[in-house]
């Protein structure tokens, strides 16, 4: 009589392995894009609101910039909380871009032969420009940091004087033009990103869809108009 080997018990997968397996799936990547997108959207909104200090004059804007450097004090050293936020932004942006890239590659592998005729009526202009819009935004963020944060490519950068740096920087017409184009791309990205985020979070219902379209449109318009107004205000002399 042949002995029967006992069944091998497979230990339960660890929480870390379950998280990795979830992330490797298309649903997991969409969830990461939604969560990191929500974080980035919130930061973009607060960043735009803070920059509205430009219209109140140099004292208000420079004081706001000073507050950003000392927030968290005395519990934390100066600029510590600001740098933690910057690190969180970099991590969120990296995860967002990585998830988007891998999701695109997964879709291409699932459908290796492209459509001969694409239905551009069903796909909105914002959706069709999502990828190249993301590239423009990435290049813009890099230039923006070198221009107004570190002053590497600024014609007359003054440390701790953001009002002067913004006005002097936007007086160069091609710099302002680049900011305007990049923020128009950002507006399209925000609109489609917010719409997709609700889908990824399972908020896709006929009764709710009109409201999320209104919210996505309004949010994208507010951010775009606010950010585009800064270089235009400098170019036409409203802000000196």
Buried (B, 14 or more C-beta within 10 A) or exposed (E): EEEEEEEEEEEEEEEEEEEEEEBEEEEBBBBBBBBBBBBBBEBBBEEBEBBBBBEEEBEBBBEBBEEBBBBBEEEBEEBBBBEEBEEEBEEBBEBBBBBBEBBEEBEEEEEEEEEEEEEEEEEBEBBBBBEEBBEBBEEBBEBBBEBBEEBEEBEEBEEEBBBBBBBBBBBBEEBBEBBBEBBBBBBBBBBBBBBBBBEBEEEEEEEEBEEBBEEBBEBBEBBBEBBBBBBBBBBEEEBE
